[in-house]
């Protein structure tokens, strides 16, 4: 896994702070990315408060924060 991947994921979500995305959508944006690695990054960034995670009827989604 690239060391820059967490930052790239964060930047991707900051571009559309109100749009929630699922792990599959984020994984598709990174050629060679593995779902479990991307999901771990999303959860880590969420734990740090750098992105927001929320559960929906369709599953877990993440989005950027308005102030970050």
C-alpha positions in Angstrom: 0.0 0.0 0.0 1.3 3.4 -0.9 2.2 5.7 1.9 0.4 8.5 0.0 -2.8 6.6 -0.3 -4.4 7.9 3.0 -3.8 11.5 1.9 -5.1 10.7 -1.6 -8.3 9.2 -0.1 -8.8 12.2 2.1 -8.3 14.6 -0.8 -10.8 12.6 -2.9 -13.5 12.9 -0.2 -12.8 16.6 0.5 -13.6 17.4 -3.2 -17.2 16.5 -2.6 -17.7 17.0 1.2 -21.5 16.4 1.1 -21.5 13.3 -1.0 -21.2 10.0 0.8 -19.3 7.3 -0.9 -18.9 3.6 -0.2 -15.7 1.6 0.0 -16.2 0.1 -3.5 -16.4 3.5 -5.1 -13.2 4.7 -3.4 -11.4 1.5 -4.2 -12.2 1.8 -7.9 -10.5 5.2 -7.9 -7.1 3.6 -7.1 -5.8 1.1 -9.6 -4.4 -1.9 -7.7 -6.1 -0.8 -4.5 -7.5 -3.6 -2.3 -10.9 -3.2 -0.7 -9.7 -4.2 2.8 -6.8 -1.7 2.7 -9.0 1.2 1.5 -11.6 0.3 4.1 -8.9 0.4 6.8 -7.7 3.8 5.6 -11.3 5.1 5.6 -11.9 3.9 9.1 -8.5 5.4 10.3 -9.2 8.8 8.7 -12.7 8.7 10.3 -11.3 7.8 13.7 -9.0 10.8 13.4 -11.9 13.1 12.5 -10.5 13.9 9.1 -13.5 12.4 7.3 -17.0 11.4 8.5 -18.4 7.9 8.5 -22.1 7.1 8.7 -24.3 4.0 8.4 -27.2 3.9 6.0 -29.7 1.2 5.0 -27.4 0.4 2.1 -24.2 0.1 4.3 -21.4 2.3 5.6 -20.5 5.5 3.7 -17.8 8.1 4.2 -17.6 11.8 3.2 -15.3 14.7 3.6 -15.7 17.3 6.4 -16.8 20.8 5.5 -14.1 22.5 7.6 -11.1 20.3 6.8 
